Structure formats: structure tokens, C-alpha cells
Amino acid sequence: MISGIFGLSALLGGLAVWVLQGWIAGLMAFLGLQFGVPVLAALLYWKPDPDPAVANARFAARLGQVRTVAFWSTIGLSIVAALAFG
């Protein structure tokens, strides 16, 4: 009886860890798409300018555009994955 309880608790604990690892991996991928990729893409398009204010404004505008694309891409990929993997 006791070993059955321990076995069941180990199974449930393992299942909880497996589910949490999936959520953590999903969260890391989401954060990477939302923050890491846009910053790298905006840096690739950054051009030096004699006026730092102009360079910063261009960088902020590009970052906003790329973050918008990353946001909607994440939603689209989530929908496609949900439909594909049910």
C-alpha cells in the first residue's frame, strides 16, 4: 500500500515536472521571439548617424516594427501548432 502511494506520487511528480518543463521551454521560446530576435534584428539595421538622437529614433522605430512582427508571428505559430498537434 505504501509503496503504491510512493509510486503514484513519483509518477505524478514526474508528470508535473514534464509538463512544467514544456511550459518553461515554451516560455523561453516566446521570450526569445519577443525580446531577443527583435533586438538582434534592429541592431542589424542600425546605421551610425552623426546625430545620436536620430540614430536612437531610427533604432527605436525599427525595434517597434520588428517586435510587432515577432508578436503576430508568435500568435500565428501557436495557432498553427495547436491545429497541427491538437
N, C-alpha and C positions, 0 to 999 in steps of 0.2 A: 504493500500500500504506500509506504513512504517512498520507496524507490520510484513508484509510478508517479507520485506527486513531483518528485525531483526531476524525473524525465520530462513530464509535461511542462514544468516551469522552465527547464532548459530549452525545450522546443519553442515555447512562447517567447523566451528571451532571445533566442537565435532569430526567430521570425521578426521580432521588434527591431533588432539590430540590422537585419537585412533590409527592412522597409526604411529605417532611418538612413541607412547608407544610400539608398536610392534617392531619398529626398535631399540628402546633403549633396550628392552628385548633381542632381537636378538644379539645386540652388546655386552651386558653384558654376555650372554651365550658364545659368541665367545671369548671374552677376558678371561673368566673363563677357557675355554678349552685350550686357547693358553698360558696362563701365570700361572693361579692358579693351575690347575691339574698337569702340568709338574713339578712345583717346589715341590709340595707335594709328588709326586711320586719319584722325585730324592732324596728328604730328607729321604724317607722310605728306599732307597737303600744306603744311606750314611753310610760308615763304618769309625770309627775312625782309624787314622793311626798316628804313631809316627812322620812322616814327613808331616807337613801341606801342602806342595806343592803337594805331592802325593794324599792326601785326596781331595784337591781342584781340581786337574786334573780329578780324578775319578768322582767327583760331576759334573763338567762341561761336561764331556763326557756323563754321564747318562742323564743330563738335555737336552743335544742336541738330544739324541736318543728319549727321551720321547716327546720333543717338535715336532720332526718330525712326530711321530705317531699321536700326537694330531692335527697337521696341516692337515694331509691327512684324518684323521677321520672326522674333521670338514667339509672338502670338500665333502667327501662321504656322510655324514649325510645330508648335504644341498641338494645334488643331489637326494637322496632317498626321502627327504621331498618334494622337488619340484615335483617329479614324483608322489608321493602318494597323495599330496594335491592340485596338479595342480595349 
